[in-house]
């Protein structure tokens, strides 16, 4: 069961990656879908058994979450604080 969770986490990473690519092409409606899918994939990767799929799920979903949530928060808070 835990090995299937790792595979599902990796699949959710690729779904999140595709939705983020759509966002980069200008369709902003896919942003929230990509973030939610990446959060679910990251949580599932934490629950998966050790292996390649767990590493892909953790790293991939973590990068997507960093790029979409953490990095914009840091930039707008610390660097872009003037109108």
ABEGO torsion letter per residue (X at the ends): XAAAAAAAAAAAAAAAAAAAAAAAAGBAAAAAAAAAAAAAAAAAAAABBBEAAAAAAAAAAAAAAAAAAAAAAAAAAAABABX
